[in-house]
Every structure is written in C-alpha cells, then in structure tokens.
C-alpha cells in the first residue's frame, strides 16, 4: 500500500503542476504575436533596416543602430499634426462627456414622452458604421462651411469639423454608458436637494456628477484614444497637411510610386504610440475601477 502511494504521489504532483501551468502557457502563446510585433517596432525605429527581428546596417551586417529615422522630429509639420490630433482628442473628451452626461441624466431620472423611442434610436445610430454616412456628413460639413462664423472653425477641411463629426458618432455609445452609471446612483441625496429648492442642473452638477467620476474617467479615456487614433474621418474630410492628424500624416509617408522607408514609418508610429501608453499608464486604475461609482438604487 505504501509503494502504491509513493508511485501515485509524483504523478499527482505532475498533473497538478500541468493543470496550474496550462493557463499561463496558453496566455503566453496568445500574446506572443503582439509582443513580437512591438519588439519589431522598437528595433526597426533604431536601425537602417531589419531582417526579422535583427537590425541590419548598410553593408548587410547585423547591427547598424541609428537615429536617422527620428529626423522627422526636426520638421515643424510633425508638431502641427500632433496638435491637430490633440485638438480632435480633447474635443471628443469635452464634447462627448458634456453632452452625453446631460442626455443620460435626463434619460435616467426623468419620464417624458418618447423616452424609450429615443433610447432605441441611439442604439440604432450606434449600429451604423461611419463609412455608410460619409456622403451625408460631407454635405453637412459643406453646409456648415457657408455659415460665416461657424464655417472657418467647424466646416469642411477644419479640425473643428472633424472633431464635430467624431463627437456625433461617439455620442450614442456615450449616452448608453453614462445612463448605466446614473441608474446606479441612489435617489436619496437627489430628492433631498430637489426638496430644498435646488434646480435640476445644480443637482446634476454638484451632486450626481461627483458620484460618477469613474464613469466620466472611463468615457474620457475611450474618447481620447478614439480621437487620437482616428483615421477614416480625418482622411476623408481634410485636404493636405494643414489640418491632417498623425494617422493621416503617417499614411502620407507611404507612396505608391516611390520606395517607402518603413523604418521611418515605424518611428512615426512609435511616436504616435508613446502618448497613448503614457495616458494609459496613468489612467488604468480608473479603468479597473469603472464600476465603483454610486450605490444601487434609483428608477
């Protein structure tokens, strides 16, 4: 009996070890292509050219580290398009956050005619891909361009026009996301404030919004990332490099007739990625605590 126990013990420990290790092995295998891709991106930005993950110099030998791919940082154009990307991203953060929080509060706390129909409509609007609306959006921006005051700022071929389109496309998701947070806020403090004579706007601003900071932070993060990496809308409704953003500038470096310097493109791509990585590092705790705002309650 003792011999049988000794024989079974190592086999049991091996099966237990394999059972615990299998999820980690599968996780490593699943993320390995992503890690290799980022490793190539970093190596390519500091080399003349690459063969696989190996940097190659001008003579074809392994090595050849260089900073020439980062020479674009001396070009004022890159900083201009970076400011355009930042303007679009911040415009989405402010526009979507403000409008969707107001709309979501009304949908969550007030009963009015057409409330359910409006909710259904926002869901349907979010289901439409932006590519199906490009022609209609062009006519709208072209019409805004003819308005004396708004045209130069929010018309066709302007950063404000691109931000306006991006805000309108992201509003349905923002409204639904914020409504979920408002639904989880208790009515007690709100009723007390209304009884004391506070207006709906003051209740929304001073009492409700401070309780849904994780939701506002999550929505701001999503909108910033979406605006920073936007390509289709800026590429469609801008001409030239005056109002181009970083993804459009990156596309302009790829030529159909001349040889393409892929290592320089990798450097520009890494330059675009750096602010996103920094932004995510400082906001990941808010994303992990996305459901920490408010107690369950309300109607």
PyMOL commands that set and color helices and strands:
alter all, ss='L'
color gray80, all
select helices_A, chain A and resi 2-45+68-74+76-109+115-127+130-145+148-154+159-183+188-195+200-228+232-237+246-252+262-288
alter helices_A, ss='H'
color red, helices_A
select strands_A, chain A and resi 49-51+54-56
alter strands_A, ss='S'
color yellow, strands_A
deselect
rebuild
show_as cartoon
